[in-house]
């Protein structure tokens, strides 16, 4: 069996990629999805606030997902559900398993990686203490409550103030649980301001910055969580312990792109994003293998995931048609002061198609800075920003004309405005 | 002068609201912020999103929302109403499962097909 485009993952990135690949001329497309339905994690994100960029209206996660599911279903795109991809070979042979076909191998002219990301667990951050039940990642709790209909506990502490942690603080409260506190290791929240307001302030839930969990107690079920203040080196300060009696601890301590399949296929990863190094056409280090969405880097907004998916789909279609896919004139994008990472990391100057979009994250909270893009001492562009934070992904747009005479690597950095 | 953060979109604009001067809003980057800032101080409202039980679908619960924001003080009363709703699949996204809740003019609608 041979397909033009095999999309791995049926979440927002994969759906947008499949739609766009079809619209740009690829036929014979298949989406491989592990779950029993399309939509990915959006299906459990029942809160609103999605789609303001894309659809100019405020949608819930399932509503946003449904729009893309319907886009895809209007085309003859094959969908395989409950399908687990086991391996992608360097020759783009995909082995997979599902209850209908059993084990199967398919060949792909091009592959789009859209596997999303995975939550960091208790093990990943090495929380000491006993091992009772009642400790969940925030996303797992979200799936239990919102889709399966199981409540996870009555009294909770949440570690991590990323958006998922904040949203779950509200969700637990609405469902009748008491959230004692949201505990954050860093001196600032990793979540959007609006979520601190409408998820914590609305319900008088305290946010403890520069604090962490130093112990959990409980034999069968969680009984107590011990929280302490940390110093500037993130070491717990003795004597600052707070004891919370609770039966639930939710962890919202970061997301990691899910790249087991990419790694085995030999795709080169960026150790800052933990996702593949990609060019502006979302192509990885293996020609014909594209990537988009949270498998590349963790986004704050699904709107940008869809946008990236559309780009990956378009260039996958163009790769098959062998149009505009030269990769001779390449420049690397290097991180300068204040910049943690950029996507793309590689710029294919022959294939800009009018503009270059750069996503990036900064390493601290900043006020009144400018994002400067330069080649040596030659400033190509600069963008003023009144407010920058690690939790908020930044995006800049460069018109192609500015990149006409580039011959070396480009540096991107923060400077005083 | 009241300071607050607009919650209408991920921008999270820092608003300044002049309470003594007819709730004049500054710091907003779109017209929605102006309406929000004033309303948040006079009569705050929220969209409630939650779940109700469903029989015969691929999941046990189906997500719902209020199709218009409701007064913030009614949020928990609204949650109480959702406890008793039980629906049968199949249903379409947008299906009204409860009309004009708590006299607010807002309906509870499904946010996905089930």
Interface residues (C-beta under 8 A of the other chain):
Chain A: X36 X37 X43 X46 X47 X48 X49 X52 X58 X60 X61 X62 X63 X65 X66 X145 X146 X147 X148 X149 X174 X175 X176 X192 X193 X194 X196 X197 X198 X202 X300 X301
Chain B: X4 X5 X6 X7 X8 X9 X10 X12 X46 X47 X48 X49 X50 X51 X53 X58 X59 X60 X61 X63 X65 X72 X75 X76 X79 X93 X111 X112 X113
